[in-house]
Amino acid sequence: MTTTRFSAASTATSATSIVVSLGGTPSVGDLVVVFLSTDNEIITHQPNYNTANQWHTLTGSRLKQSSGNTLTAWHHTWNASDSGSTVTFTFVPAPTLNVGDKDLPSTNAMAVSIVLVGPTQYLDHTSLNPYQPQSTLKIVALPRAADSGLYAAYAPNATFSAPDTLVQNANTGSQNLSVWKVTTPAKGYQPTVTASAITDFATAQVTLRDGTSNVLYVAPYLEEGPMADNRLMFRYKLFRHFTVLNNSGVFTAVRLPVNRPDQCSHAVFTNDAVVASSDRTNILNAGIGGEFRASA
């Protein structure tokens, strides 16, 4: 059964970053999930951005009737290179390209973090927000049964209720972010989130699978850009994955492996590689980054 080790809420006002409390220091192998909202469309960089040990985005959506208000979900499996009981997300204005860009020096932000006792991997993720303001919204029906699930709702001017266990609320002024947890949701489970007023709001959902069966390893990557030196492609980036090598029990992440004696490996892990329980443990203890997800 999925067990919550810690949870916490954090806020930041007119900020260029938000320090997200985790509620305590996770153990190696714990899964950390963070739901994060901003009140404009500023760019968000995750902890350890553009390193092998960075966090991964799960899902996100932007409110259709508001000024770019955004809800995103992120995850990271705690490994031996991680430390502390907080992590920092950084907000970065979009580059000025003189094509109608907004100059966004800061944002108001909220976050709810949940630390889940490992081994736990994410299974599915969804996001949804209505085209018109309303007071109720059914989140996306689950495509598969899960061991547990987390779902969040965010609005600039309302509070929320839902049928499952409330994990945390965060608020800054009139803005509210709430997260709930459900145990063993069945395929097709579709709870209704109710707002205190007719409002523009967004939801995000993450389901989880316990254990180490049917686990895929997503190797670390860097985001390199711009993709091309023109206005259309300037903001797009190319994902450049590492290759993870196992040399007689020594696990390393290599950008451009070559046929050298010190890089001859007993096992090679690239993107979406199936991993055994022992390999998962060794990768986490090596602190080389990458992430895990359940395939069934």
N, C-alpha and C positions, 0 to 999 in steps of 0.2 A: 504494500500500500504506500502511495506517495505521501511522504511526511514533510511538512514545512518546518525548516530549522529556524528561520528568522523571517520577518517582514518589517518594512518601514516605509514611511512617507517623507518626501522632501519637496521643498519649494525654492524658487529663486525669482527675484523681481528685477526687471530691467537689467538682465544679466547677459554676460557673454559665456557663461558656463553654469552648470549646476552640479554641486557635490551631492551625489546620491548615497544616502545612508543605506547600508545593507542590514542593519539591525544587529550585527555581530560579524565576526570573521568566519567566512565559510571554510569548510574542510576540502582538501583535494578530492575531486570527484563530484562535488555538489554542483547542481545546476542553478544558475542565477538568472532570473527573468525580470526585466525592468519594463514597465509601461511608462512612457514619457510623452507629455503634451507640451506644445508651445502655442502661443497665441498669435503667431504669424508664420510665414513660410521660410523662416531662416534655415540655413543648412545646419544639420546636427552631425557632429563627429563623435563617434563612440570612443570609450576608453581604449587606449593603446592604438588609436587610429593609424592605419597603414603600417602596422607591424605584424609579425607572424602571430602574435598573441592577442590580436584585437577581438572585440566583440562582434557579433553578427546580428544584422537586422532580420526580424521575422516577418513583420507586416506593418502596414501603415496606411493611413487615409487622411484626407484633408476635408474639412467641413466645407460644404458647397455654398452656404449662404453667409459665411463669416469671412473675416479678413485673413484668410490663410491659416486659421487654427488647425493644428495637426496633432494626430495621435499615432505613436509608433510603439512597437514592441521589439525588445532586444533580448538576446540570450548569450550566455557564456558558461562553459564548464570550467570550474575553478581548477587550476593546475599549480604545479610547484613553483612557477614563476610569479604567481599572484600573491598579494599580501594586503593586509589592512581590512578595515571594515567599511570603507567608502570607495566609490569610484566616481570619476568626473567625466561628464559629457560636455563637449565644447560646442558653442554656436558660432558659425562663421558666415558672414554675409556673402551673397553670391557675387562673383566678379562683375565689375561694371563693364558691360559690352556696348553701352549706348544704343540699346534696342528696347528701351522701356523698362529696364531693370529697376527694382526697388532697392533703395539704400536702407538696409535693416541693421542698425548697429547693435541691437540687443533684443531680448524677448523675455516675457514672463513664462516661467516653466514650472511644471510639477512632475513628480515621479513617484511611482510605487514600485518597490523592489520586493521580490520573493525569493528566498534561498531554500531550495528543495534538497533534501538529503539524497545523495547519490547512491547507486547509479540510477540516474533518470535522464531520459532524452526527450526532446520535443518530437511529436508525431505529426500533427497537422496545425496549420495556422490560417486564420481568415480575418478579414476586416469588412466593415459595412457601415455606411452612413446614409440616411435618407436624402432624397433629392429635395424634399421640402421639409420645413420644420414640423415636428410632431411630438407627441408626448409618450409614445410607446414604440418599441422597435424589437422585433425578434432577431436575434443574432443568427448567423448562417448555420444551417443544420449540419451536424457533424457527419463527415463522410465515413468515419470509422469509429467504432467503440474505442474507449481509451481507459487508462488506469486513473487518470484525473484530468481536470481541465481548469484553466484560468481564463477569465474574460473581464474586459474593462470597458467602461463608458466614460466619455469626456464631453463636457459642454461648457460654453462660456457663461451661462446664466441659469443653471438649474442644478438640483441635486437628484440623486437616483435611488431606486430600489430594485431588487432582483430576488428571485426565489432561492438563491444559494447562499453559502456562507460568505459573509463580507470579510475580506482580508484587511484592506486599508482604504481610508479616504484621504485625499489630499486636496487642499483648496488654497487659492490666492484670491482674496476678494470675492468676486462673484463666480470665478471659475472653479470647476469641480472635476475631480478624477476619482473614480471608484473602481475597485477590483474585487471580484468574487472568485471563490474556488468551489468546484463541484467534484465529487468522488464518483469514480466508475461511470461516467456518462455513457449511455448507449448510443449506437449509431443512429443518427437522425435527431439527437437531442438538440432542442432549440428553445432556450429560455427567453423570456420577454423581459427587457429592461424598461422600466417606467421612469419617466422624468417628472419633476415636480411642476413643470410648465411646458407648454408647447415651445420647442426649441430646436435649434440645429445642433446635432450631436453625432459622435462617432463611436463605434465599438471595435474592439480587437479581441481575438480569441486565440489561445494556444492550448493544445492538448498534449498530454504527456504519456510516455510509456516507461514503466519501471524495468529494472534489470538490464542485462547485457546481451539478450538475444536479439538477432536481426538488427544490429547496429551498424550504421554506415559512418565512416570517418571522412569528414570534409577537410582536406588538407589546408594549411594556411595559404593566404594569398595577399598580394599587394594590389592597390588600385593605382594604375599609372595613367596619366593624362597630361594634357588634353589628348583625346583620340585623334584630333586633326586640328590644324591651325586655321579654323574658320568659325564663324559665329554659330553655325548649326551644330558642329561637333565639339565645340570648345569645352562644354561642361561634361561631356561623356568621357568615361574612363574604361580602360581595359583591365580585366582581372588577370593577374599573372600569378599562377599557383606555384607553391613550393612542391618539391618532392620530398617525402619523409622516408629516410633510410633506416634500416635496422642492421647495424654491423655488430654481429655477435652480442646482441643485447644492448648496444649503445644506439639510442635513437637520436637522429639529427634531422633538421629541415634544411634542404639545399635548394637554392634558386635554380642553378643550372648544373645539374649533375653531369659529370664526365666520366669516361672510362679510366679511372685511376685506381690503384690498389686500395687507397684509403677510402674510396667510395664504392667499393664492391660490397654488395649487401646481401643478406639472407632474405630480406623482404623489402619490398618497395610499396609505399602507400601514396597513391595519387588521389584526385578528387573522387568522392563517393566510393571509397574502397570499403568492403566488408571487413570488419575487425573482430578478432576474438577477444574474449574478456581480458586475457593476459596482455594482449597488445594495447587495449584501451588503457589499462592500468599503467603500463610502461610509458605510453605517450604522455599521459597526464603527469607522471612522476618526472619525466624529462623536461616538462615545462616548455614545450616547443610550440604550443598553440594548435590552431585548428579546432574543429567542433565535431560534435556527434549528433546524429539524428536516428530515430527509429524508422524502420522500413515496413513494419507490420505491427 
